[in-house]
């Protein structure tokens, strides 16, 4: 759990669009996983003073409190964890609902989930804790694995989930959702909302991909029904009569004949393996497919020292 350069830029962009960090809560005490040259480049882009941090032993982790306080204006930088091993101020297992009589509920301007909820088995409860800890008008942030990170935690996440959760009817405003590639620190990819484009927005590529989310809480959130994936919630899918079974189309019958012949010749497995190898090569670039993904120059987005 920690803040890398993508997460730092996410926080900077959120500050530029009006998010407050006066009272910030991190889910897991956040370490800094940012190279010194990246910090210095960010400082210059933002016109910030040098970051003053306490002296630490060689190899020890640097934590997020000085950065939040000095560069983002946090008066309070709390953290919560299931155990005290990283000295989080609050101890709570996010698998369990936050106590209803807690003074922390609804008290934070910003709740940071940077690499935490993928490790929590009971995701719906953990997500609801994040929302309940945020005040009305405050912001919830996520930076979570989205693609090619199987085994990192319990889960990888689809944008569909957060577009679905952070809807106005649920009491939220989605202020931005992007993909960030580990191999490219200079760009993000703005993701199309499947509910707007009326189809699934998929990604198959050859890079580690993280999802960055900013959502604003508009009102206190009551009980929420379990979400349905957007294409399954469309009127056409919900109300249309079941299609009558019939003969497959001629094109499909022709394809089936070809596949059967390839199986008989013993070629089908080799051809499928070749197809998958070609897909790996084709998807190894840093670009994501348009129009579902729109590239964003991150330095231009967060630069406060040049005239825009």
Number of C-alpha atoms within 10 A of each C-alpha: 18 22 23 20 17 22 22 18 20 24 22 20 17 21 15 14 9 10 21 20 24 17 21 26 29 24 27 27 28 27 17 19 16 16 11 9 9 13 16 15 13 19 17 15 16 17 14 15 11 12 13 9 13 7 8 9 7 6 6 9 13 19 18 20 21 17 18 20 18 16 16 20 17 21 14 16 22 21 22 21 20 14 13 13 8 15 13 19 15 18 14 17 14 26 18 14 16 19 11 9 7 10 9 16 17 17 18 27 24 30 27 26 25 24 19 23 28 21 16 17 14 15 17 15 16 22 18 18 21 25 25 23 22 27 23 20 18 25 30 26 23 23 28 23 26 22 20 15 14 12 8 11 16 13 18 20 15 16 20 19 13 18 21 18 20 20 14 14 11 18 16 22 19 19 13 16 23 22 25 26 21 12 11 13 16 15 21 24 23 20 22 20 20 19 17 8 10 11 12 15 17 13 15 13 19 16 18 15 21 24 24 25 25 24 26 25 24 17 14 15 15 9 7 10 7 8 10 13 15 18 15 10 13 15 9 10 11 10 9 9 8 7 6 6 6 6 8 9 8 9 8 11 12 11 11 12 11 13 14 12 13 15 12 10 9 11 12 16 11 10 12 11 11 11 11 11 11 12 14 13 11 11 16 14 11 14 16 21 15 11 11 17 20 16 18 15 12 17 16 13 15 19 20 17 11 9 5 7
